Amino acid sequence: MTQLTSQGLTRTRLDERMTALQEAMRAIFGPSINLDPDTVDGQSLGVFAESISNLDQLAEDTYHSFNPQSATGVALSRLVQLNGIRRIEGTYSTVDLLCVGQEGTIIPAGSLVKSSTNATFQTTAAATIPASGHVSVPARASVMGAVLAPVGTLTKIDTPIYGWQTVSNPLDAVPGRAEETDEQLRLRRRASTSTPGQSIVDAMYGALSNIPDVLQALVYENDQDTTDANGLPPHSIYCVVEGGTNQNILDTIWLKKTAGTTTHGTTSGTVTDSMGNPHVLKFSRPADTNIWVTVNLHTRPGWPTDGAQRIKDALTAWALANQSIGEEVIHSRLFDPINSIPGHSIDSLYIGTAANPAGTANIAVPFDGLARFDSTRIVVNVL
């Protein structure tokens, strides 16, 4: 039977439950009783065995929910609080809409617009069209995550309002992010176990990674007496952080850095210690490495009418989720997001750091840089 011993949980499986019930029935009614699956008795035993097996499964899930390596969902979210961290919540993509129409027309909050790829955004504030005939209205995606809306694609009014004539987005939507997955949370929890440490790079990395809204971070240290190959001054720490507020990052660096060690970077600010003394600290945001992409393809059955835009969106979303600080752009990996769109065959794929790329080599990114993809720098040629 399912039991918890010093060796852990031992679970009884469904077939074992079924066998045990059949043996019990034969012990009572004799070996000649017909327990075939198509009989009433056989069906009844199947119902009982499945019900007991479900309880076995519940016991096993409960047991594993106490281990951060196997817990999932809410159980994992609660468990990591013991490490002083929380699951990073998802955010919405945001954009400013240019709404055109008759003077005095009221556009209520929650009004819906769609892009050419059927991404839905809703206004987050009410607005009234003035005498100029146009007004800027903030909006967000209807679902969390990196919902993409390149410039000029939000053109469909999905909430008809008399006097509201057209809509567009002069700029790309700022992508949101999906809720942190179980596996991402496990990795961050593992890094956070170094957070209580002092004066070590791992402790600083763990603390920076757990700042709200920080997407990723890297910490470099030069413990030598001379400037290193990356240009870091002697005995300095260099933090490169994507996301998060400047002050939260500076406060965290102060708590974790070695006494007497200088900080390096392009962003600076002041932190006041417990005795009221001010300290100027530095860190950097990732330097942008803008990537241009040209895709040449032939269409096949199943090619969507908006296939070119969907490929641009797929590449942009892939880069947001997969490119890390200091990581090169690997040419062959770009085939995966492109091939997620059906109905085509790729003839050639070129990447580069300037318009009209003609190369297929991987693109190196500075140690403190981050590859940036944008739909305006992606060209899809249908041959």
C-alpha positions as CSV (number, residue, x, y, z in Angstrom):
1,M,0.0,0.0,0.0
2,T,1.0,3.6,-0.4
3,Q,3.1,4.6,2.6
4,L,5.7,7.0,3.9
5,T,8.8,5.5,5.3
6,S,12.3,6.6,6.2
7,Q,13.2,5.9,2.5
8,G,10.5,8.3,1.3
9,L,7.1,7.8,-0.3
10,T,6.2,4.4,-1.8
11,R,3.1,4.6,-4.0
12,T,0.8,1.8,-5.0
13,R,0.0,2.0,-8.8
14,L,-3.4,1.5,-10.4
15,D,-2.7,-2.0,-11.7
16,E,-1.6,-3.1,-8.2
17,R,-4.7,-1.7,-6.6
18,M,-6.8,-3.6,-9.2
19,T,-5.0,-6.8,-8.5
20,A,-5.4,-6.5,-4.8
21,L,-9.2,-5.9,-5.1
22,Q,-9.5,-8.9,-7.4
23,E,-7.7,-11.1,-5.0
24,A,-9.9,-9.9,-2.1
25,M,-13.1,-10.7,-4.1
26,R,-11.8,-14.2,-5.0
27,A,-10.9,-14.8,-1.4
28,I,-14.6,-14.0,-0.4
29,F,-16.6,-15.5,-3.3
30,G,-14.2,-18.2,-4.5
31,P,-11.8,-18.4,-7.5
32,S,-14.7,-19.0,-10.0
33,I,-16.1,-15.5,-9.8
34,N,-16.0,-13.8,-13.1
35,L,-14.1,-10.5,-12.8
36,D,-13.5,-9.8,-16.5
37,P,-13.6,-6.1,-17.4
38,D,-16.9,-6.4,-19.3
39,T,-18.8,-7.8,-16.3
40,V,-20.6,-5.8,-13.6
41,D,-18.2,-7.0,-10.9
42,G,-15.2,-6.2,-13.1
43,Q,-16.5,-2.7,-13.9
44,S,-17.2,-2.0,-10.2
45,L,-13.7,-3.0,-9.2
46,G,-12.3,-0.7,-11.9
47,V,-14.2,2.2,-10.4
48,F,-13.0,1.5,-6.9
49,A,-9.4,0.9,-8.0
50,E,-9.3,4.2,-9.9
51,S,-10.8,6.1,-7.0
52,I,-8.2,4.7,-4.6
53,S,-5.4,5.3,-7.1
54,N,-6.5,9.0,-7.3
55,L,-5.9,9.3,-3.6
56,D,-2.5,7.6,-4.1
57,Q,-1.7,10.3,-6.7
58,L,-2.9,13.1,-4.3
59,A,-0.6,11.7,-1.6
60,E,2.3,11.6,-4.0
61,D,1.7,15.1,-5.3
62,T,1.5,16.4,-1.7
63,Y,4.7,14.7,-0.8
64,H,6.6,16.2,-3.8
65,S,5.1,19.7,-3.1
66,F,7.5,20.0,-0.2
67,N,10.6,19.7,-2.5
68,P,11.4,22.8,-4.6
69,Q,12.8,20.5,-7.3
70,S,9.4,18.8,-7.8
71,A,6.8,21.2,-6.5
72,T,4.7,23.0,-9.1
73,G,2.3,26.0,-9.4
74,V,1.0,27.5,-6.2
75,A,2.9,25.0,-4.0
76,L,6.2,26.1,-5.5
77,S,5.3,29.8,-5.2
78,R,4.7,29.2,-1.5
79,L,7.8,27.1,-1.0
80,V,10.2,29.7,-2.4
81,Q,9.0,32.3,0.1
82,L,11.2,30.4,2.5
83,N,14.1,31.7,0.4
84,G,12.8,35.3,0.6
85,I,11.7,35.4,-3.0
86,R,8.4,35.5,-4.9
87,R,7.3,34.3,-8.3
88,I,7.7,37.1,-10.9
89,E,4.2,38.1,-12.1
90,G,3.4,38.6,-15.7
91,T,3.1,42.0,-17.2
92,Y,1.0,43.4,-20.0
93,S,2.4,44.9,-23.3
94,T,1.6,48.7,-23.4
95,V,1.2,51.2,-26.2
96,D,-0.1,54.7,-26.9
97,L,-2.9,54.8,-29.5
98,L,-3.5,57.7,-31.8
99,C,-7.3,57.9,-32.0
100,V,-8.9,60.1,-34.7
101,G,-12.5,61.2,-34.9
102,Q,-15.1,63.9,-34.3
103,E,-14.6,66.5,-31.6
104,G,-16.4,65.6,-28.3
105,T,-16.4,61.8,-29.0
106,I,-15.8,59.9,-25.7
107,I,-13.6,56.8,-25.9
108,P,-14.3,54.9,-22.6
109,A,-11.6,52.9,-20.8
110,G,-11.7,49.3,-21.9
111,S,-12.4,50.0,-25.5
112,L,-10.8,47.3,-27.7
113,V,-8.6,47.6,-30.8
114,K,-6.9,44.8,-32.7
115,S,-3.7,44.5,-34.7
116,S,-3.3,43.0,-38.2
117,T,-2.3,39.8,-36.4
118,N,-5.4,39.9,-34.2
119,A,-3.6,40.9,-31.0
120,T,-6.1,42.7,-28.8
121,F,-5.4,45.8,-26.8
122,Q,-7.7,47.7,-24.5
123,T,-7.6,51.4,-23.5
124,T,-6.7,51.9,-19.8
125,A,-8.1,55.4,-19.5
126,A,-11.1,57.3,-20.9
127,A,-10.4,60.0,-23.4
128,T,-12.3,62.7,-25.3
129,I,-11.4,63.7,-28.8
130,P,-10.6,67.5,-28.7
131,A,-10.9,70.1,-31.5
132,S,-7.7,68.9,-33.1
133,G,-9.6,65.7,-34.1
134,H,-7.1,63.3,-32.5
135,V,-6.0,62.2,-29.1
136,S,-3.4,59.9,-27.6
137,V,-4.8,57.1,-25.4
138,P,-2.8,54.6,-23.3
139,A,-3.7,50.9,-23.8
140,R,-2.5,47.5,-22.8
141,A,-2.8,44.0,-24.2
142,S,-5.8,42.0,-23.1
143,V,-3.5,39.1,-22.0
144,M,-0.2,39.0,-20.1
145,G,3.0,38.3,-21.9
146,A,5.1,39.6,-24.8
147,V,2.1,40.5,-27.0
148,L,3.7,42.3,-30.0
149,A,2.2,45.2,-31.9
150,P,4.7,46.8,-34.3
151,V,4.3,50.4,-35.4
152,G,1.2,51.0,-37.5
153,T,-0.5,47.5,-36.9
154,L,-3.1,48.4,-34.3
155,T,-5.7,49.7,-36.9
156,K,-8.9,47.8,-36.2
157,I,-11.5,49.3,-33.9
158,D,-13.1,46.4,-32.1
159,T,-15.4,48.5,-29.9
160,P,-17.5,50.6,-32.4
161,I,-18.1,54.1,-31.1
162,Y,-20.0,56.7,-33.1
163,G,-17.5,59.5,-33.9
164,W,-14.4,57.3,-33.4
165,Q,-13.1,56.9,-37.0
166,T,-9.6,55.5,-37.0
167,V,-6.9,54.2,-34.7
168,S,-3.2,53.5,-35.1
169,N,0.0,53.1,-33.0
170,P,2.8,55.5,-33.9
171,L,5.3,53.4,-32.0
172,D,5.9,49.7,-31.3
173,A,4.1,48.4,-28.2
174,V,6.4,47.9,-25.2
175,P,6.4,44.1,-24.8
176,G,5.2,42.7,-21.5
177,R,6.4,39.4,-20.1
178,A,4.8,36.1,-19.2
179,E,4.5,34.9,-15.6
180,E,7.7,33.2,-14.5
181,T,7.5,29.5,-15.2
182,D,8.1,26.8,-12.6
183,E,11.5,26.0,-14.2
184,Q,12.6,29.6,-14.3
185,L,11.5,30.0,-10.6
186,R,13.5,26.9,-9.6
187,L,16.6,28.3,-11.3
188,R,16.2,31.7,-9.6
189,R,15.6,30.0,-6.2
190,R,18.8,28.1,-6.7
191,A,20.7,31.4,-7.4
192,S,19.0,33.0,-4.4
193,T,20.5,30.6,-2.0
194,S,23.7,32.6,-2.4
195,T,22.0,35.9,-1.6
196,P,22.6,35.8,2.2
197,G,26.4,35.6,1.5
198,Q,28.5,38.7,1.7
199,S,31.2,40.1,-0.5
200,I,31.0,37.5,-3.2
201,V,29.9,37.8,-6.8
202,D,27.4,35.0,-6.5
203,A,25.7,36.8,-3.6
204,M,25.4,40.0,-5.6
205,Y,24.1,38.2,-8.6
206,G,21.5,36.4,-6.5
207,A,20.3,39.6,-4.9
208,L,20.2,41.5,-8.1
209,S,18.2,38.8,-9.8
210,N,15.6,38.9,-7.1
211,I,14.9,42.6,-7.4
212,P,11.3,43.2,-8.7
213,D,11.2,43.9,-12.4
214,V,14.8,42.8,-13.0
215,L,14.8,40.7,-16.1
216,Q,18.4,39.5,-16.0
217,A,21.8,40.5,-14.6
218,L,25.5,39.7,-14.8
219,V,28.2,40.6,-12.3
220,Y,31.9,40.9,-13.3
221,E,34.8,41.3,-10.9
222,N,38.4,42.4,-11.5
223,D,40.4,41.4,-8.4
224,Q,43.7,42.2,-10.1
225,D,46.0,45.2,-9.6
226,T,45.7,46.2,-13.3
227,T,42.8,46.9,-15.7
228,D,41.5,43.7,-17.1
229,A,40.7,42.7,-20.7
230,N,37.2,44.0,-20.4
231,G,38.4,47.5,-19.4
232,L,37.4,47.1,-15.7
233,P,39.5,49.1,-13.3
234,P,41.6,47.3,-10.7
235,H,39.7,45.9,-7.7
236,S,36.3,46.8,-9.1
237,I,32.9,45.2,-9.5
238,Y,30.8,45.7,-12.6
239,C,27.1,45.0,-12.6
240,V,25.1,44.9,-15.8
241,V,21.3,44.8,-15.1
242,E,18.3,44.7,-17.4
243,G,15.1,46.1,-15.8
244,G,14.5,47.2,-12.2
245,T,14.8,50.7,-10.8
246,N,18.1,52.5,-10.5
247,Q,17.8,53.0,-6.7
248,N,16.8,49.4,-5.9
249,I,19.9,48.2,-7.9
250,L,22.2,50.7,-6.2
251,D,20.9,49.7,-2.8
252,T,21.4,46.1,-3.5
253,I,25.0,46.6,-4.7
254,W,25.8,48.5,-1.5
255,L,24.5,45.7,0.7
256,K,26.6,43.0,-1.1
257,K,29.8,44.6,-2.3
258,T,33.1,44.2,-0.6
259,A,34.2,47.0,1.6
260,G,36.7,49.3,-0.2
261,T,35.9,47.9,-3.7
262,T,35.0,50.4,-6.4
263,T,32.0,50.0,-8.6
264,H,32.2,50.5,-12.4
265,G,29.5,51.5,-14.9
266,T,27.7,54.2,-16.8
267,T,24.8,54.8,-14.4
268,S,25.5,56.3,-11.0
269,G,23.6,57.2,-7.9
270,T,24.0,57.8,-4.2
271,V,23.3,55.3,-1.4
272,T,23.3,56.5,2.2
273,D,24.6,54.0,4.8
274,S,23.3,53.3,8.2
275,M,25.4,56.1,9.7
276,G,24.1,58.7,7.2
277,N,27.2,58.8,5.0
278,P,26.6,59.1,1.2
279,H,28.3,56.8,-1.2
280,V,28.3,57.1,-5.0
281,L,27.9,53.7,-6.7
282,K,27.8,52.7,-10.4
283,F,26.4,50.0,-12.6
284,S,25.4,49.7,-16.3
285,R,22.4,48.9,-18.4
286,P,23.1,46.5,-21.3
287,A,24.5,48.2,-24.4
288,D,22.2,47.6,-27.4
289,T,23.5,45.5,-30.3
290,N,20.8,46.1,-32.9
291,I,20.3,43.1,-35.1
292,W,19.0,43.2,-38.7
293,V,17.5,40.1,-40.3
294,T,16.6,39.3,-43.9
295,V,14.6,36.1,-44.6
296,N,14.0,34.9,-48.2
297,L,11.4,32.2,-48.6
298,H,8.9,30.5,-50.9
299,T,5.4,30.0,-49.8
300,R,3.6,26.6,-49.7
301,P,0.1,25.4,-48.9
302,G,-0.9,26.7,-45.4
303,W,0.9,30.1,-45.7
304,P,-1.2,32.7,-43.8
305,T,-2.0,36.0,-45.4
306,D,-0.1,37.8,-42.6
307,G,2.8,35.3,-42.6
308,A,5.5,37.9,-43.0
309,Q,4.4,39.9,-40.0
310,R,4.0,36.7,-38.0
311,I,7.6,35.7,-38.7
312,K,8.7,39.2,-37.6
313,D,6.7,38.8,-34.4
314,A,8.0,35.3,-33.8
315,L,11.7,36.4,-34.1
316,T,11.1,39.4,-31.8
317,A,9.4,37.3,-29.2
318,W,12.1,34.6,-29.4
319,A,14.8,37.1,-28.8
320,L,13.1,38.6,-25.8
321,A,12.8,35.2,-24.2
322,N,16.2,33.7,-25.2
323,Q,18.9,36.3,-25.7
324,S,21.0,36.9,-22.6
325,I,23.5,39.7,-21.7
326,G,26.8,39.1,-23.4
327,E,25.4,36.2,-25.5
328,E,26.2,36.0,-29.2
329,V,23.4,35.7,-31.8
330,I,23.6,32.2,-33.2
331,H,22.5,32.1,-36.8
332,S,21.1,28.6,-36.8
333,R,18.9,29.2,-33.8
334,L,16.8,31.8,-35.7
335,F,15.4,29.0,-37.9
336,D,13.3,27.7,-35.0
337,P,11.0,30.8,-34.5
338,I,10.8,31.3,-38.3
339,N,9.7,27.7,-38.8
340,S,7.0,28.1,-36.2
341,I,5.0,29.8,-38.9
342,P,3.5,27.3,-41.3
343,G,3.4,27.2,-45.1
344,H,6.9,28.1,-46.3
345,S,10.4,27.0,-47.0
346,I,13.4,29.1,-46.2
347,D,15.7,29.8,-49.2
348,S,18.2,32.0,-47.2
349,L,18.6,33.7,-43.9
350,Y,21.0,36.6,-43.4
351,I,21.8,38.5,-40.2
352,G,24.0,41.5,-39.4
353,T,24.4,44.7,-37.4
354,A,23.5,47.0,-40.3
355,A,20.7,47.2,-42.8
356,N,20.6,44.8,-45.7
357,P,22.7,42.1,-44.0
358,A,24.4,39.5,-46.2
359,G,26.1,37.3,-43.6
360,T,25.4,34.0,-42.0
361,A,28.1,34.0,-39.3
362,N,27.1,34.3,-35.7
363,I,27.1,37.8,-34.3
364,A,29.4,38.6,-31.4
365,V,27.9,40.7,-28.6
366,P,30.0,42.7,-26.2
367,F,30.4,41.2,-22.7
368,D,28.0,43.9,-21.3
369,G,25.8,44.1,-24.4
370,L,22.4,42.6,-25.3
371,A,21.2,41.7,-28.8
372,R,18.0,43.6,-29.7
373,F,15.5,42.5,-32.4
374,D,12.8,44.8,-33.7
375,S,10.2,44.2,-36.4
376,T,11.4,47.3,-38.2
377,R,14.8,45.7,-38.7
378,I,13.4,42.4,-40.0
379,V,12.7,42.0,-43.7
380,V,10.8,39.0,-45.1
381,N,11.0,38.6,-48.8
382,V,8.4,36.2,-50.4
383,L,10.0,34.9,-53.6
